[in-house]
Amino acid sequence: MGRITHMAMCTKNNRRLARFYKTVFAWEEVWNPVQNSPFAYYIGDGYFNLNCLQIRPGGAREKQSSNVGHSRGAGVVVEGRVILPEVGINHIGFQVDDLAEANRKLASLKPAITPVASPPDGRYEDQRFLDPEVNDIELSQRVWDPGPEKKSAAARHVAFGAADPDRLAEFYRFALDMKPVGRVEAKDIGMTAVYLSDGTMNMALVKNSPIAKRGVQLLGIKVENIKEIGERLQQSAEFLYSGEPPIELRERPASSPYKAVYFKDPDGNEIDLSEEGWDV
């Protein structure tokens, strides 16, 4: 089974973003002694590894095929032009027990998916691919170092916008052994949400999502006390530049497929909060 244990957020200031999460959730920096890079800034909750990935103009790689988009921090070169990633959640990573078996399943699809090996520069993932809706996915048989365990605030949910959530759910069920744990429909607005689980993390695939962003739309964090997180957010003004909106708790309508309470971090990434957690 694949387990979601990693996410990367592209940012123009990786120190700011990482320190924000360290302040609000007490997540700690994870030092990678092998990857000698100032651009990757890893933090973790003891299970989940978050990379605050610096957007940079140098080091872009040529786009190799329609199945290799992968606009990470350095971007990709398309027809001689460097395309840098947008600020925001960029991709997630699955840890797998048997990389060869995962590749066999991907190769058996029609059309087949052939992952591309990642550069051997000390990064955690072994390879990456684009799923059927062109979401950027990493695979690793190794462990993304999550740092020391933090029971008070743990990442437990990710969500994707999906044109066809049932088809995408079937892909993740087959390719990475995720299991369905729920479904919500709102026919008046054409919204369908399919929920999957890897046993620890919950994934939502949502058609006609209330969030406009394509791909990974948010990260969900299980906390002991939402009110306490709200108080910490009030103390996070030091992480804002002049003219940026304050970071505060917000509420979604009851019809939303996502949790009711959320906030936007300094880069505008949406973070759902829950005391009860998500179905797994």
C-alpha positions in Angstrom: 0.0 0.0 0.0 1.1 3.6 -0.7 1.2 6.0 2.2 1.0 9.7 1.8 3.9 11.0 3.9 5.1 14.0 2.0 4.0 17.4 0.5 5.9 20.2 -1.1 4.8 23.9 -1.0 6.6 26.1 -3.5 7.4 29.5 -2.0 9.4 32.7 -2.5 10.6 32.6 1.1 11.1 29.1 2.5 12.5 30.3 5.8 9.4 32.4 6.5 7.0 29.5 5.6 8.8 26.9 7.6 9.1 29.1 10.7 5.4 29.9 10.5 4.5 26.2 10.7 7.1 25.7 13.5 5.4 28.5 15.4 1.8 27.5 14.9 2.1 23.7 15.1 5.5 23.2 16.8 6.7 21.2 13.8 10.5 20.9 13.8 13.1 21.3 11.0 14.3 18.0 9.5 18.0 18.3 8.5 18.9 16.3 5.4 22.7 15.7 5.7 22.9 14.2 2.2 21.0 16.8 0.1 23.3 19.8 0.1 20.7 22.5 -0.9 19.6 25.8 0.4 16.3 25.5 -1.5 14.7 22.5 0.3 13.6 23.3 3.9 12.0 20.2 5.4 9.9 20.2 8.5 7.8 17.4 10.0 5.2 16.2 12.5 6.8 12.8 13.2 4.9 11.1 10.4 4.5 13.6 7.6 7.3 15.5 5.9 6.6 19.0 4.5 9.1 20.6 2.2 9.0 24.4 2.0 10.6 24.6 -1.5 12.2 27.8 -2.7 11.3 29.0 -6.2 14.5 29.8 -8.0 15.4 30.9 -11.6 18.4 28.6 -12.0 18.6 24.8 -12.6 15.5 24.3 -14.7 15.2 21.0 -16.6 13.9 20.4 -20.1 10.3 19.0 -20.1 10.8 15.5 -21.4 7.2 14.4 -22.3 3.5 14.9 -21.6 3.9 12.7 -18.6 6.7 14.8 -17.1 5.5 18.2 -16.0 7.1 18.4 -12.6 7.6 22.2 -12.3 9.4 22.1 -9.0 11.3 24.9 -7.5 13.7 25.4 -10.4 10.9 25.1 -13.0 11.0 23.4 -16.4 12.1 24.5 -19.8 9.4 24.4 -22.5 10.4 25.4 -26.1 13.4 27.3 -24.7 11.4 29.2 -22.1 11.7 28.6 -18.3 8.4 28.1 -16.6 8.6 28.6 -12.8 6.1 27.0 -10.5 3.4 29.1 -8.8 3.5 29.8 -5.1 1.5 27.2 -3.4 1.1 23.4 -2.8 3.0 21.7 -5.6 2.9 17.9 -5.1 2.5 15.1 -2.6 4.6 12.0 -2.1 3.7 8.3 -1.5 6.0 6.0 0.4 5.6 2.4 -1.0 6.9 -0.9 0.4 7.8 -2.2 -3.1 8.7 0.3 -5.8 9.0 -2.4 -8.5 5.4 -3.6 -7.8 4.1 0.0 -7.9 5.9 0.4 -11.3 4.4 -2.8 -12.5 0.9 -1.6 -11.7 1.5 1.8 -13.4 2.9 0.1 -16.5 -0.2 -2.1 -16.8 -2.5 0.9 -17.2 -3.9 2.0 -20.5 -2.3 4.3 -21.3 0.7 3.1 -19.3 2.4 5.5 -16.8 6.2 5.3 -16.7 7.7 7.2 -13.7 10.8 9.2 -14.2 13.8 8.7 -11.9 14.6 11.7 -9.6 18.1 13.2 -9.6 20.4 11.2 -7.2 21.3 14.4 -5.3 20.2 13.3 -1.8 16.5 14.1 -2.1 14.2 11.5 -0.5 12.0 10.4 -3.4 13.1 7.8 -5.9 10.9 8.8 -8.8 7.8 10.8 -9.9 5.0 10.7 -12.4 1.8 12.5 -13.4 -1.5 10.9 -12.4 -4.5 10.7 -14.9 -5.5 14.3 -14.1 -1.9 15.5 -14.4 -1.3 15.9 -10.7 2.4 15.7 -9.7 3.1 12.6 -7.6 6.4 11.3 -6.1 7.1 7.8 -5.1 9.8 6.5 -2.6 10.6 3.2 -1.1 12.8 5.2 1.4 11.3 7.2 4.2 10.8 11.0 4.0 12.3 11.9 7.3 9.4 13.3 9.4 11.3 14.4 12.5 10.2 13.8 16.1 6.6 12.9 16.7 4.2 15.8 17.4 0.9 14.3 18.7 -0.7 17.8 19.3 -0.8 18.7 15.6 -0.5 16.0 12.8 -1.1 16.2 9.1 -3.9 13.8 8.3 -5.6 15.0 5.1 -5.0 16.2 1.5 -7.5 17.3 -1.1 -7.4 17.5 -4.9 -9.7 19.2 -7.3 -10.8 16.5 -9.8 -12.7 16.6 -13.1 -13.7 12.9 -12.6 -13.3 11.9 -9.0 -14.6 8.4 -9.5 -12.1 7.6 -12.2 -9.3 9.2 -10.2 -10.3 7.3 -7.1 -10.2 4.0 -9.1 -6.6 4.9 -10.2 -5.4 5.4 -6.6 -7.3 2.3 -5.5 -5.5 0.2 -8.1 -2.1 1.8 -8.3 -1.5 2.5 -4.6 -4.0 0.4 -2.8 -6.0 3.2 -1.3 -9.5 2.3 0.0 -12.7 4.3 -0.4 -14.1 5.7 2.9 -16.8 8.1 1.9 -18.7 10.0 -0.8 -20.7 13.2 -0.8 -22.8 14.7 -3.6 -24.6 18.0 -3.9 -26.5 17.8 -7.2 -27.7 21.4 -7.1 -24.1 22.6 -7.6 -22.8 19.5 -9.3 -20.3 18.8 -6.6 -19.0 15.3 -6.0 -16.4 14.4 -3.3 -14.9 10.9 -3.1 -12.8 10.2 0.0 -9.9 7.7 0.1 -7.6 6.4 2.9 -4.2 4.9 3.2 -4.9 3.9 6.8 -3.5 7.1 8.3 -4.1 9.9 5.8 -7.4 10.8 4.2 -7.5 12.1 0.6 -10.5 14.0 -0.9 -11.1 14.1 -4.7 -13.6 16.9 -5.4 -15.4 17.8 -8.6 -16.6 21.4 -8.7 -14.6 22.2 -5.6 -15.2 25.5 -3.8 -11.5 26.2 -4.2 -10.4 27.3 -7.6 -6.8 26.0 -7.5 -6.1 22.9 -9.7 -4.2 20.0 -8.3 -3.6 19.7 -4.5 -5.9 22.3 -2.9 -5.3 22.0 0.8 -3.6 20.3 3.7 -5.7 19.1 6.7 -4.2 19.1 10.2 -5.7 17.3 13.2 -5.2 19.4 16.3 -6.1 19.1 20.0 -7.6 22.5 20.3 -8.7 24.8 17.4 -9.1 27.8 19.7 -5.5 27.5 20.8 -4.4 27.4 17.1 -6.4 30.6 16.6 -4.6 32.3 19.4 -1.2 31.3 17.9 -2.3 32.7 14.5 -3.0 36.0 16.2 0.7 36.1 17.1 1.9 35.3 13.6 1.8 38.9 12.3 5.6 38.9 12.3 5.5 36.5 9.3 3.6 39.0 7.1 4.9 41.6 4.7 3.4 45.1 4.5 -0.1 44.9 2.8 -0.6 41.2 3.3 -3.9 40.2 5.0 -3.9 39.0 8.6 -3.9 35.3 9.2 -7.0 34.2 11.1 -9.5 31.4 11.4 -12.2 31.3 8.8 -15.4 29.2 8.4 -16.7 27.4 5.4 -20.5 26.9 4.7 -22.0 23.6 5.8 -22.3 22.5 2.1 -18.5 22.5 1.7 -16.8 19.1 1.1 -14.0 20.3 3.4 -13.8 21.0 7.1 -15.6 24.0 8.5 -12.6 25.8 10.1 -9.5 26.7 8.1 -7.0 29.5 7.6 -4.6 30.7 4.9 -0.9 30.6 5.6 1.4 33.5 4.7 1.6 32.2 1.1 -2.2 31.7 0.8 -2.2 27.9 1.1 -5.5 26.7 2.7 -5.1 24.7 5.8 -8.1 22.8 7.3 -8.2 22.2 11.0 -10.1 19.4 12.8 -10.2 18.1 16.4 -12.0 14.9 15.5 -9.8 14.2 12.4 -10.8 12.5 9.1 -12.2 9.0 8.3 -9.5 6.5 7.6 
